[in-house]
Amino acid sequence: MAELEARVAALEAKQADYQAVLAAVNALGENQREHAERLGQVENRLGRVEGRLGRVDAKLDDTNLRVRSIEETVAEVKDLLVRALDSR
């Protein structure tokens, strides 16, 4: 009878260990899901930031083209003024 009780106690201990491991695995899985969700949110935000940066970059390129055009026009006007003043 003592041997049977010892076996039962050992089985109960193994069952408790199994339940503890299962609880730890479940907690780890929940933690992993939370991290995956947060990572997904960060990736979504990063995608939006990259999109905005792309639009800003395009506007910057457009602005640079316009500034160059204005600079060229000013240089042409300056040349015309210099020629006009020299021809007097």
C-alpha distances in whole Angstrom, upper triangle without the diagonal:
4,5,5,6,9,10,11,12,14,15,16,18,20,21,22,24,25,27,28,30,31,33,34,36,37,39,40,41,43,45,46,47,49,51,52,53,55,56,58,60,61,62,64,66,67,68,70,71,72,74,76,77,78,81,82,82,84,86,87,88,91,92,93,95,96,97,98,101,102,103,105,107,107,108,111,112,113,114,117,118,118,121,122,123,124,127,129
4,5,5,6,9,10,10,12,14,15,16,18,20,21,22,24,25,27,28,30,31,33,34,36,37,39,40,42,43,44,46,48,49,50,52,54,55,56,58,59,61,63,64,65,67,69,70,71,73,75,75,77,79,80,81,83,85,85,87,89,90,91,93,95,95,97,99,100,101,103,105,106,107,109,110,111,113,115,116,116,119,120,121,122,125,127
4,5,5,6,9,10,10,12,14,15,16,18,20,21,22,24,25,27,28,30,31,33,34,36,37,38,40,42,43,45,46,48,49,51,52,53,55,57,58,59,61,63,63,65,67,68,69,71,73,74,75,77,78,79,81,83,84,85,87,88,89,91,93,94,95,97,99,99,101,103,104,105,107,109,109,111,113,114,115,117,119,119,121,123,125
4,5,5,6,9,10,10,12,14,15,16,18,20,21,22,24,26,27,28,30,31,32,34,36,37,39,40,41,43,45,46,47,49,51,52,53,55,57,57,59,61,62,63,66,67,68,70,72,72,74,76,77,78,80,82,82,84,86,87,88,90,92,93,94,96,97,98,100,102,103,104,106,108,108,110,112,113,114,116,118,118,120,122,124
4,5,5,6,9,10,10,12,14,15,16,18,20,21,22,24,25,27,28,30,31,33,34,36,37,39,40,42,43,45,46,48,49,50,52,54,55,56,58,60,61,62,64,65,66,68,70,71,72,75,76,76,79,80,81,82,85,86,87,89,91,91,93,95,96,97,99,101,101,102,105,106,107,109,111,112,112,115,116,117,118,121,123
4,5,5,6,9,10,10,12,14,15,16,18,20,21,22,24,25,27,28,30,31,33,34,36,37,39,40,42,43,44,46,48,49,51,52,54,55,57,58,59,61,63,64,65,67,69,69,71,73,74,75,77,79,79,81,83,84,85,87,89,89,91,93,94,95,97,99,99,100,103,104,105,107,109,110,110,113,114,115,116,119,121
4,5,5,6,9,10,10,12,14,15,16,18,20,21,22,24,26,27,28,30,31,32,34,36,37,39,40,42,43,45,46,47,49,51,52,53,55,57,57,59,61,62,63,65,67,68,69,71,72,73,75,77,78,79,81,82,83,85,87,88,89,91,93,93,95,97,98,99,101,103,103,105,107,108,109,111,113,114,115,117,119
4,5,5,6,9,10,10,12,14,15,16,18,20,21,22,24,25,26,28,30,31,33,34,36,37,39,40,41,43,45,46,47,49,51,52,53,55,56,58,60,61,62,64,66,66,68,70,71,72,74,76,77,78,80,81,82,84,86,87,88,90,92,92,94,96,97,98,100,102,102,104,106,107,108,110,112,113,114,116,118
4,5,5,6,9,10,10,12,14,15,16,18,20,21,22,24,25,27,28,30,31,33,34,36,37,39,40,42,43,45,46,48,49,50,52,54,55,56,58,60,61,63,64,65,67,69,70,71,73,75,75,77,79,80,81,83,85,85,87,89,90,91,93,95,95,97,99,100,101,103,105,106,106,109,110,111,112,115,117
4,5,5,6,9,10,10,12,14,15,16,18,20,21,22,24,26,27,28,30,31,33,34,36,37,39,40,42,43,45,47,48,49,51,52,53,55,57,58,59,61,63,63,65,67,68,69,71,73,73,75,77,78,79,81,83,83,85,87,88,89,91,93,94,95,97,98,99,101,103,104,104,107,108,109,110,113,115
4,5,5,6,9,10,10,12,14,15,16,18,20,21,22,24,25,26,28,30,31,33,34,36,37,39,40,41,43,45,46,47,49,51,52,53,55,56,57,59,61,62,63,65,67,67,69,71,72,73,75,77,77,79,81,82,83,86,87,88,89,91,92,93,96,97,98,99,102,103,103,106,107,108,109,112,114
4,5,5,6,9,10,10,12,14,15,16,18,20,21,22,24,25,27,28,30,31,33,34,36,37,39,40,42,43,45,46,48,49,50,52,54,55,56,58,60,61,62,64,65,66,68,70,71,72,74,76,76,79,80,81,82,85,86,87,89,90,91,92,95,96,97,98,101,101,102,105,106,107,108,111,112
4,5,5,6,9,10,10,12,14,15,16,18,20,21,22,24,26,27,28,30,32,33,34,36,37,39,40,42,43,44,46,48,49,51,53,54,55,57,58,59,61,63,64,65,67,69,69,71,73,74,75,77,79,79,81,83,84,85,87,89,89,90,93,94,95,97,99,100,100,103,104,105,106,109,110
4,5,5,6,9,10,10,12,14,15,16,18,20,21,22,24,25,27,28,30,31,32,34,36,37,38,41,42,43,45,46,47,49,51,52,53,55,57,57,59,61,62,63,65,67,67,69,71,72,73,75,77,77,79,81,82,83,85,87,88,89,91,92,93,95,97,98,99,101,103,103,104,107,109
4,5,5,6,9,10,10,12,14,15,16,18,20,21,22,24,25,27,28,30,31,33,35,36,37,39,40,41,43,45,46,47,49,51,52,53,55,56,58,60,61,62,64,66,66,68,70,71,72,74,76,76,78,80,81,82,84,86,87,88,90,92,92,94,96,97,98,100,102,103,104,106,108
4,5,5,6,9,10,10,12,14,15,16,18,20,21,22,24,26,27,29,30,32,33,34,36,38,39,40,42,44,45,46,48,49,50,52,54,55,56,59,60,60,63,64,65,66,69,70,71,73,74,75,77,79,80,81,83,85,85,86,89,90,91,93,95,96,96,99,100,101,102,105,106
4,5,5,6,8,10,11,12,14,15,16,18,20,21,22,24,26,27,28,30,32,33,34,36,37,38,40,42,43,44,47,48,48,51,52,53,54,57,58,58,61,63,63,64,67,68,68,71,73,73,74,77,78,79,81,83,83,84,87,88,89,90,93,94,94,97,98,99,100,103,104
4,5,5,6,9,10,10,12,14,15,16,18,20,21,22,24,25,27,28,30,31,33,35,36,37,39,41,41,43,45,46,47,49,51,51,53,55,56,57,59,61,62,63,65,66,67,69,71,72,73,75,77,77,79,81,82,83,85,87,87,89,91,92,93,95,97,98,99,101,103
4,5,5,6,9,10,10,12,14,15,16,18,20,21,22,24,25,27,29,30,31,33,34,36,37,39,40,42,44,45,46,48,49,50,52,54,55,56,58,60,61,62,64,65,66,68,70,71,72,74,76,76,78,80,81,82,84,86,87,88,90,91,92,94,96,97,98,100,102
4,5,5,6,9,10,10,12,14,15,16,18,20,21,22,24,26,27,28,30,32,33,34,36,38,39,40,42,43,44,46,48,49,50,53,54,54,57,58,59,60,63,64,64,67,68,69,70,73,74,75,77,79,79,80,83,84,85,86,89,89,90,93,94,95,96,99,100
4,5,5,6,9,10,10,12,14,15,16,18,20,21,22,24,26,26,28,30,31,32,34,36,37,38,41,41,42,44,46,47,48,51,52,52,55,56,57,58,61,62,62,65,66,67,68,71,72,73,75,77,77,78,81,82,83,84,87,88,88,91,92,93,94,97,98
4,5,5,6,9,10,10,12,14,15,16,18,20,21,22,24,25,27,29,30,31,33,35,36,37,39,40,41,43,45,46,47,49,51,51,53,55,56,57,60,61,62,64,65,66,68,70,71,72,74,76,77,78,80,81,82,84,86,87,88,90,92,92,94,96,98
4,5,5,6,9,10,11,12,14,15,17,18,20,21,23,24,26,27,29,30,32,33,34,36,38,39,40,42,44,45,46,48,49,50,52,54,55,56,58,59,61,63,64,65,67,69,70,71,73,75,75,77,79,80,81,83,85,86,87,89,90,91,93,95,97
4,5,5,6,9,10,10,12,14,15,16,18,20,21,22,24,26,27,28,30,32,32,34,36,37,38,40,42,43,44,47,47,48,50,52,53,54,57,57,58,61,62,63,64,67,68,68,70,72,73,74,77,78,78,80,82,83,84,86,88,89,90,92,94
4,5,5,6,9,10,10,12,14,15,16,18,20,21,22,24,25,26,28,30,31,32,35,36,36,39,40,41,42,45,46,47,49,51,51,53,55,56,57,59,61,61,63,65,66,67,69,71,72,73,75,77,77,79,81,82,83,85,87,88,89,91,93
4,5,5,6,9,10,11,12,14,15,17,18,20,21,23,24,25,27,29,30,31,33,35,36,37,39,40,42,44,45,46,48,50,50,52,54,55,56,58,60,61,62,64,65,66,68,70,71,72,74,76,77,78,80,81,82,85,86,87,88,91,92
4,5,5,6,9,10,11,12,14,15,17,18,20,21,23,24,26,27,28,30,32,33,34,36,38,39,40,42,43,44,47,48,49,51,53,53,55,57,58,59,61,63,64,65,67,69,69,71,73,74,75,77,79,80,81,83,84,85,86,89,91
4,5,5,6,9,10,10,12,14,15,16,18,20,21,22,24,26,26,28,30,31,32,34,36,37,38,40,41,42,44,46,47,48,50,51,52,55,56,57,58,61,62,62,64,66,67,68,71,72,73,74,77,77,78,81,82,83,84,87,88
4,5,5,6,9,10,10,12,14,15,16,18,20,21,22,24,25,27,29,30,31,33,35,36,37,39,40,41,43,45,46,47,49,50,51,53,55,56,57,59,61,62,64,65,66,68,70,71,72,74,76,77,78,80,81,82,84,86,88
4,5,5,6,9,10,11,12,14,15,17,18,20,21,23,24,26,27,29,30,32,33,35,36,38,39,40,42,44,45,46,48,49,50,53,54,55,57,59,60,61,63,64,65,67,69,70,71,73,75,76,77,79,80,81,83,85,87
4,5,5,6,9,10,11,12,14,15,17,18,20,21,22,24,26,27,28,30,32,33,34,36,37,38,41,42,43,44,46,47,48,51,52,53,54,57,58,58,61,62,63,64,67,68,69,71,73,73,74,77,78,79,80,83,84
4,5,5,6,9,10,10,12,14,15,16,18,20,21,22,24,25,26,28,30,31,32,35,36,36,39,40,41,42,45,46,47,49,50,51,53,55,56,57,59,61,62,63,65,66,67,69,71,72,73,75,77,77,79,81,83
4,5,5,6,9,10,10,12,14,15,16,18,20,21,23,24,25,27,29,30,31,33,35,36,37,39,40,42,44,45,46,48,49,50,52,54,55,56,58,60,61,62,64,66,66,68,70,71,72,74,76,77,78,80,82
4,5,5,6,9,10,11,12,14,15,17,18,20,21,23,24,26,27,28,30,32,33,34,36,38,39,40,42,43,44,47,48,49,51,53,54,55,57,58,59,61,63,64,65,67,69,69,71,73,74,75,77,79,80
4,5,5,6,8,10,10,12,14,15,16,18,20,21,22,24,26,26,28,30,31,32,34,36,36,38,40,41,42,44,46,47,48,50,51,52,54,56,57,58,60,62,62,64,66,67,68,70,72,73,74,76,78
4,5,5,6,9,10,10,12,14,15,16,18,20,21,22,24,25,27,29,30,31,33,35,35,37,39,40,41,43,45,46,47,49,50,51,53,55,56,57,59,61,62,63,65,66,68,70,71,72,73,76,77
4,5,5,6,9,10,11,12,14,15,17,18,20,21,23,24,26,27,29,30,32,33,34,36,38,39,40,42,44,45,46,48,49,51,53,54,55,57,59,60,61,63,64,65,67,69,70,71,73,75,77
4,5,5,6,9,10,11,12,14,15,16,18,20,21,22,24,26,27,28,30,32,32,34,36,37,38,40,42,43,44,46,47,48,50,52,53,54,57,58,59,61,62,63,64,67,68,69,70,73,74
4,5,5,6,9,10,10,12,14,15,16,18,20,21,22,24,25,26,28,30,31,32,34,35,36,39,40,41,42,45,46,47,49,50,51,53,55,56,57,59,61,62,63,65,66,67,69,71,73
4,5,5,6,9,10,10,12,14,15,17,18,20,21,23,24,25,27,29,30,31,33,34,36,38,39,40,42,44,45,46,48,49,51,52,54,55,56,58,60,61,62,64,66,67,68,70,72
4,5,5,6,9,10,11,12,14,15,17,18,20,21,23,24,26,27,28,30,32,33,34,36,38,39,40,42,43,44,47,48,49,51,53,54,55,57,58,59,61,63,64,65,67,69,70
4,5,5,6,8,10,10,12,14,15,16,18,20,21,22,24,26,26,28,30,31,32,34,36,36,38,40,41,42,44,46,47,48,50,52,52,54,56,57,58,60,62,63,64,66,68
4,5,5,6,9,10,10,12,14,15,16,18,20,21,22,24,25,27,29,30,31,33,34,35,37,39,40,41,43,45,46,47,49,51,51,53,55,56,57,59,61,62,63,65,67
4,5,5,6,9,10,11,13,14,15,17,19,20,21,23,24,26,27,29,30,32,33,35,36,38,39,40,42,44,45,46,48,49,51,53,54,55,57,59,60,61,63,65,66
4,5,5,6,9,10,11,12,14,15,16,18,20,21,22,24,26,27,28,30,31,32,34,36,37,38,40,42,43,44,46,47,48,51,52,53,54,57,58,59,60,62,64
4,5,5,6,9,10,10,12,14,15,16,18,20,20,22,24,25,26,28,30,31,32,34,36,37,38,40,41,43,45,46,47,49,50,51,53,55,56,57,59,61,63
4,5,5,6,9,10,11,13,14,15,17,19,20,21,23,24,25,27,29,30,32,33,35,36,38,39,40,42,44,45,46,48,50,51,52,54,55,57,58,60,62
4,5,5,6,9,10,11,12,14,15,17,18,20,21,22,24,26,27,28,30,32,33,34,36,38,39,40,42,43,45,46,48,49,51,52,54,55,57,58,60
4,5,5,6,9,10,10,12,14,15,16,18,20,21,22,24,25,26,28,30,31,32,34,36,37,38,40,41,42,44,46,47,48,50,52,53,54,56,58
4,5,5,6,9,10,10,12,14,15,16,18,20,21,23,24,25,27,29,30,31,33,34,36,37,39,40,41,43,45,46,47,49,51,52,53,55,57
4,5,5,6,9,10,11,13,14,15,17,18,20,21,23,24,26,27,29,30,32,33,35,36,38,39,40,42,44,45,46,48,49,51,52,54,56
4,5,5,6,9,10,11,12,14,15,16,18,20,21,22,24,26,27,28,30,31,32,34,36,37,38,40,42,43,44,46,47,49,50,52,54
4,5,5,6,9,10,10,12,14,15,16,18,20,20,22,24,25,26,28,30,31,32,34,36,37,38,40,41,42,44,46,47,48,50,52
4,5,5,6,9,10,11,12,14,15,17,18,20,21,23,24,26,27,29,30,31,33,35,36,37,39,40,42,43,45,46,48,49,52
4,5,5,6,9,10,11,12,14,15,17,18,20,21,22,24,26,27,28,30,32,33,34,36,37,39,40,42,43,45,46,48,50
4,5,5,6,9,10,10,12,14,15,16,18,20,21,22,24,25,26,28,30,31,32,34,36,37,38,40,41,43,44,46,48
4,5,5,6,9,10,10,12,14,15,16,18,20,21,22,24,25,27,29,30,31,33,35,36,37,39,40,42,43,45,47
4,5,5,6,9,10,11,12,14,15,17,18,20,21,23,24,26,27,29,30,32,33,35,36,38,39,41,42,44,46
4,5,5,6,8,10,10,12,14,15,16,18,20,21,22,24,26,27,28,30,31,33,34,36,37,38,40,42,44
4,5,5,6,9,10,10,12,14,15,16,18,20,21,22,24,25,26,28,30,31,32,34,36,37,38,40,42
4,5,5,6,9,10,11,12,14,15,17,18,20,21,23,24,26,27,29,30,31,33,35,36,37,39,41
4,5,5,6,9,10,11,12,14,15,17,18,20,21,23,24,26,27,29,30,32,33,35,36,38,40
4,5,5,6,9,10,10,12,14,15,16,18,20,21,22,24,26,27,28,30,31,33,34,36,38
4,5,5,6,9,10,10,12,14,15,16,18,20,21,22,24,25,27,28,30,31,33,34,36
4,5,5,6,9,10,11,12,14,15,17,18,20,21,23,24,26,27,29,30,31,33,35
4,5,5,6,9,10,10,12,14,15,16,18,20,21,22,24,26,27,28,30,31,33
4,5,5,6,9,10,10,12,14,15,16,18,20,21,22,24,25,27,28,30,32
4,5,5,6,9,10,10,12,14,15,16,18,20,21,22,24,25,27,28,31
4,5,5,6,9,10,11,12,14,15,17,18,20,21,22,24,26,27,29
4,5,5,6,9,10,10,12,14,15,16,18,20,21,22,24,26,27
4,5,5,6,9,10,10,12,14,15,16,18,20,21,22,24,26
4,5,5,6,9,10,11,12,14,15,16,18,20,21,22,25
4,5,5,6,9,10,11,12,14,15,16,18,20,21,23
4,5,5,6,9,10,10,12,14,15,16,18,20,21
4,5,5,6,9,10,10,12,14,15,16,18,20
4,5,5,6,9,10,11,12,14,15,16,19
4,5,5,6,9,10,10,12,14,15,17
4,5,5,6,9,10,10,12,14,16
4,5,5,6,8,10,10,12,15
4,5,5,6,9,10,11,13
4,5,5,6,8,10,11
4,5,5,6,9,10
4,6,5,6,9
4,5,5,7
4,6,6
4,6
4
